[in-house]
Amino acid sequence: METYLLIKYLKCSVTQEEEKKVKEWLADDPDGSHAKQYSDAHFLYEGMLLHDEGGFGSAREESAPAVVSGAVSKGGRLKKIVNWAASAAAVLLLMACTGLWVKHDTEEQLASRMETVYVPAGKSMELTLEDGTRVWLNSGTRIEYPAVFSSKSRNVKIYSGEVLFDVAHDEKRPFNVDTYASSISVLGTKFNMAVDEQTGDFSVALLRGSIRVSSKFQPTEDYVLRPNQMVRMKNEHLIVERIADPDAVGCWTNGLIDVSGVPFDQLMRKFELAYDVRVVIDRAELPQLRYTRGKLRISDGVDHALSMLSIASDFEYEYDRRTGTVLIK
C-alpha cells in the first residue's frame, strides 16, 4: 500500500473507492505487516501536522545564526539550537506515543473483525492463524476467528465439523476455543475436536500439552486433559476416556477415515462429508461393523469404501452416481 494513500486516508481526504481499498487492505493482514505500515504512516502524518502548526518548521527557522552588528552571536545560536533540539525531542516522543496507541487501537479493531471459513463436503484445507497456530479443517467445518488476535487472548469459535489444532505457545495470551457444548482453554498444544450440534456429538482428543474442557451444560464438569486422553459428550455429560489408538486421531489430515469403533450412522455421516454424497439407511436396524481397527483412504472413492465395509458387515448398498445418493439396505 502506498504511504501517500494512507496519509490521505488519515486526513479524511480519500474517495469512497480509496477508502474501501484501505479498509480491505487493513482487514487482510495475515502477518501484521499492514498494521505496522499503517502505524508508520500515522507517525509521518502526526509529524506533518506538528510541522504545519509550527513544530519542526519554526524550529528550523529559529536555528539560523543570529547576526548582531555584523557578528554572529554564539550564545544566541546555542540557545536556538537547544530550543530546536528540545522541540524535536518532544515531537519524536509524541509521535512514538501516538504511534503505539494507534497500533494498539488498530490491532484491537482488527481483532473485533471476525473471519468465517466454511469447508464444503468433499474438501479439506489447512491454514495458519496470525499467531502461527496451524489449523486443519475437515469437510463440513465452519470456523470463525479474527484476522488479528487481541493483545490479551486468542479466541476461535467452531460451529460444526472436525478441526486439528497445533497451537503456538504464548503464555500471555491463552488460546480459547468456543463451541455449542464447551469452552476449551490452552497455551500451546495439539488436539483434535469434532463438533456437531445437530446430532449432539462433541469430542476432544489431546495429543500434546494440556487443555481445560469446561461443559456449558453441566457447570461442575471441568476437566484438565493430559496427552492421549479424550472427552466425549453423552446425554449432555462429558466423559473422559483413554485414546485407544493415538495414530487414528487426526488421520483425516492424511486423507484417511478411521472406522474402528465408530457407530454406523456416525460413520455414514463422515462418508457424506468426505465424499460429498447423501446416505439413506433403509433398514430397521443399523448394520454392525466387525472392524476392531482400520482406516479407509478417501481418494479410493466411496464405492471402494462401501464395498470394503460390506465385507465386514451385514449390509448391501446401491450408489446412484447421477444423484450422488447411497442407499444402505
Rosetta blueprint (number, residue, H / E / L):
1 M L
2 E L
3 T H
4 Y H
5 L H
6 L H
7 I H
8 K H
9 Y H
10 L H
11 K L
12 C L
13 S L
14 V L
15 T L
16 Q H
17 E H
18 E H
19 E H
20 K H
21 K H
22 V H
23 K H
24 E H
25 W H
26 L H
27 A H
28 D L
29 D L
30 P L
31 D L
32 G L
33 S H
34 H H
35 A H
36 K H
37 Q H
38 Y H
39 S H
40 D H
41 A H
42 H H
43 F H
44 L H
45 Y H
46 E H
47 G H
48 M H
49 L H
50 L H
51 H H
52 D H
53 E L
54 G L
55 G L
56 F H
57 G H
58 S H
59 A H
60 R H
61 E H
62 E H
63 S L
64 A L
65 P L
66 A L
67 V E
68 V E
69 S L
70 G L
71 A E
72 V E
73 S L
74 K H
75 G H
76 G H
77 R H
78 L H
79 K H
80 K H
81 I H
82 V H
83 N H
84 W H
85 A H
86 A H
87 S H
88 A H
89 A H
90 A H
91 V H
92 L H
93 L H
94 L H
95 M H
96 A H
97 C H
98 T H
99 G H
100 L H
101 W H
102 V H
103 K H
104 H H
105 D H
106 T H
107 E H
108 E H
109 Q H
110 L H
111 A H
112 S L
113 R L
114 M E
115 E E
116 T E
117 V E
118 Y E
119 V L
120 P L
121 A L
122 G L
123 K L
124 S L
125 M E
126 E E
127 L E
128 T E
129 L L
130 E L
131 D L
132 G L
133 T L
134 R E
135 V E
136 W E
137 L E
138 N L
139 S L
140 G L
141 T L
142 R E
143 I E
144 E E
145 Y E
146 P E
147 A L
148 V L
149 F L
150 S L
151 S L
152 K L
153 S L
154 R E
155 N E
156 V E
157 K E
158 I E
159 Y E
160 S E
161 G E
162 E E
163 V E
164 L E
165 F E
166 D E
167 V L
168 A L
169 H L
170 D L
171 E L
172 K L
173 R L
174 P L
175 F E
176 N E
177 V E
178 D E
179 T L
180 Y L
181 A L
182 S E
183 S E
184 I E
185 S E
186 V E
187 L L
188 G L
189 T L
190 K E
191 F E
192 N E
193 M E
194 A E
195 V E
196 D E
197 E L
198 Q L
199 T L
200 G L
201 D E
202 F E
203 S E
204 V E
205 A E
206 L E
207 L E
208 R E
209 G L
210 S L
211 I E
212 R E
213 V E
214 S E
215 S E
216 K L
217 F L
218 Q L
219 P L
220 T L
221 E L
222 D E
223 Y E
224 V E
225 L E
226 R L
227 P L
228 N L
229 Q E
230 M E
231 V E
232 R E
233 M E
234 K E
235 N L
236 E L
237 H E
238 L E
239 I E
240 V E
241 E E
242 R E
243 I L
244 A L
245 D L
246 P H
247 D H
248 A H
249 V L
250 G L
251 C H
252 W H
253 T H
254 N H
255 G L
256 L E
257 I E
258 D E
259 V L
260 S L
261 G L
262 V L
263 P L
264 F H
265 D H
266 Q H
267 L H
268 M H
269 R H
270 K H
271 F H
272 E H
273 L H
274 A H
275 Y H
276 D L
277 V L
278 R E
279 V E
280 V E
281 I E
282 D L
283 R L
284 A L
285 E L
286 L L
287 P L
288 Q L
289 L L
290 R L
291 Y L
292 T L
293 R L
294 G L
295 K E
296 L E
297 R E
298 I H
299 S H
300 D H
301 G L
302 V H
303 D H
304 H H
305 A H
306 L H
307 S H
308 M H
309 L H
310 S H
311 I H
312 A L
313 S L
314 D L
315 F L
316 E L
317 Y E
318 E E
319 Y E
320 D E
321 R L
322 R L
323 T L
324 G L
325 T E
326 V E
327 L E
328 I E
329 K L
